Amino acid sequence: MEKDFKFRITPNQGSEVHWTDHGFETGQHILNKGEVNYMEFSFDLLVQRDDITKASLSELLAEWGGEFFSQEPRKYKNNSGLVFEEFSDLNYYKEYYGRFLENDLEIDKYISLRLLGTHVFDLELILNKSNADISNNGIILLLQDLCRLDSFAIFFIRDEECIDIRKKVDTEDELINVICSSLNWDSPKGVLLTKNID
């Protein structure tokens, strides 16, 4: 009888990945057991509420009786199909990452949107296991959209609560390069990325 072990990429991403006797499976990838050396990452985006539409995000509403309502917690979707859930406990960032916040990142001026699904893991596999083109990857397209904003922060958290460095980014290339290099299995890094937060 085949064993089927299920585990989550991170407690916060909300998508399951299956580990079977034959390998490892997400919606997009099947690998043999010996091929996987992944890190767990979560992706929390902090934007000002007024910038949500500038970042190509629209709220996903629930319908009941012909009327539409915000979900609880609120959910947002971007043009490339990524879904985010609003995370309201901003004190979490102060408690766990206070040493990286310094005095310049006023968390309370932002809303936190946590990326749902296996999108980070899918990008991680592409970068570490193939030479596939990533220009149309949903996360890469999101990063390009974010560069149009005046300011934002990304908590790219490794192994549930680990941030290794803080980096200020100014350009699209810089942002994409930092995210991609953080996913390298040889030297993975949790990163707090900020733009125009001084």
N, C-alpha and C positions, 0 to 999 in steps of 0.2 A: 504493500500500500504506500503510495507516495505521500510524503509529508509536505504540507504547505504552510510555511511560516510567513506571517504578515507583519510588517513593521512600517512605521511612518518615517518618511524622510526627515522631518522634524516634527515635534509636537504642534507646531504652529502652521504648517503648510497645508494640512488637511487632506493630503492625497496618499493613498496606500500604494505600496510597492510590494511585490510578491517574491519571496525567496522559496524556490522549490528544490527538490533533489537534483533537478537538471540545470538550474541556473537562476538568474535574477531577471525580473521582468517589470517594466513600467509600460505605460501605454505605447511608448515609441521604441523601446530597446529590450532585447533579450540577450543576456550575456551568460557565458559559462561561469561557474563559481570562481575559478582561478583568475578571471579577468577583472574582478571588481576590487578596487582599492579606493573607495569613495570617501568623501568627507561630508558631514551633514552641515548644510548651510540654510539659513533663513534670510529673507530679503525684506526689510522693513523700510518703507519710503516715507520720509517726512516732508510734506509740502504745506504751504499755506492754503487754507480753504479756497481762497480766491483764485488759486493757480490750478485747481483740479481740471478745469476744462482746457487750460493752456497745455496741460500734460496729456491731452487726448484721453482723459478718463471721464466716463459717464456713470452715473449711479444706476445700479440695477434695482428696479422697483418691483415689489410684490403686488399682485392684483387680487382683490377680494371684492366681490359684489360689483364689479365694473369700475371700482375705484383703485387707484394706485397709491401705495404707501412705501416709505423707506423700510428696509429690512432692519432687524436688530440682531447683531450690529450691521451697520450699513455696508453694502458691497458696491464695488466699482469695477468696471471693465474698460480696458483700453482698446485701441484700434486693432491691435494684433491678437486680441482674445485673452490676454492675461486678466485674471480676476483677483481683486484685492479685497480684504476685509478690514474695516476700520478697527483699530486697536486703541481703546480709550484710556488705558492706564499709562499715561505719559510719565508717571513717577517711576515706572519700571526702568526707563532709560537713565534717570538720575541715580537710581539705586545701584544698578549694575555697571553703568558706564560713565559715572560721574567724573572720573579722572580724565576722560577724553573730551568731556563737554566744555571744560574750561569755563570762561564767563561769556563767551561769544555766542553760543548756541542756546537761544531762549526757547526751550522745548515747548513751552506753553503757547507759543504763537503758531504752532504747526499742528496738523493732524497726522496721525500715523496710519499708514496703509500697509498691511502685511500681505505679501504675495502668497496666494494659495496654489496648490498643485505641485507637480514635479518639474516645473520649468527650469529651476536652478540645477537640479540633478541632470536633466536632459542636456543642458548646456555643458555641464561638467563632463559628461560622457563624451560629447562631441569633441571637446578640447583635448581630452586625455586619451581617447581611443580611436580617433579618426582624423583625417585632414579635411573634413567636410567644410563647406562654405558656411559661415555663421552670419552672413550679412542679412538674411531674412529671419533669423532667430527672434522669437518674441521678446526676449530680454534685451537683445541688442537694439531692436527697434524702439523699445521703451526708453533705453538710455539716450538714444538720439532725440526722442521727444523731450526728455527731461532737460537737455541742454538748452532748450528754448526758454526755460524758466530763469528768473533772476536769481533765485536761491532755492536750495533743497538740501536734504541730508539723506544718505542711505546708510542704514545699519546693516551691513552684510556680515551676519553673525555666524561664526564657525562653531560647530559642536555645541549648539544650544545657547551658550552665553559668552563666547570668547570673541573679543575684539583685540587684535594684536597691534594695529596701528591706526592712526588718523591721518587722512590725506586730503588736502584741498585740491580740487580739480577746477580747471577753467575751460577745457575744451572737450569736445565729443571724443576725440581719439584718446585723450588722457583718461577719461572716465571708462571707456571700453577696455583699454589696456589694463587698468588697475583691476577691474572686475575679472577679466579673463586670467590674468596672472595669479589672482587670489585663488582660483580654482585648480591650480596646478597641483597634482597629487604629490609631487616631490617636495613642495614647500607651500602648503595651503595657508592662507591668512584670512582672519576675520578683519574687516576694514570698516571704519567709519569714514564715509566720503562726504565732503561738504562742498558746496559751491556758493561763493559770495556770502559767507557767514563769517564776518570778522568782528 
